[in-house]
Amino acid sequence: MTGTELAGGRTDGRLSYEELEHELKTPLTTIRSLAEILHDFPDLSDEERRLFLERLSDENRRMAEVVERLLGYLALQRMVI
């Protein structure tokens, strides 16, 4: 994803606080919720546990991608300034 895409499609390349907040908080909220479910419901079936763990892994990967895109965007901004 490019800086423009990270900036919500804006052509000026700027990120609003709300856009950045959403991109960072959404995967974290999902990860926390899934972890709480796994903790609070020890009687989940193996298949249910597998699905929750798979989703945790997906959200972790999503968060890593957001951080990488953000760092790349910030590096580009430093070059422009």
Protein Blocks (a to p, Z undefined) as FASTA:
>chain_A
ZZklmnnopanlpacfklmmmmmmmmmmmmmmmmmmmmmmmmbcfklmmmmmmmmmmmmm
mmmmmmmmmmmmmmmmmmmZZ
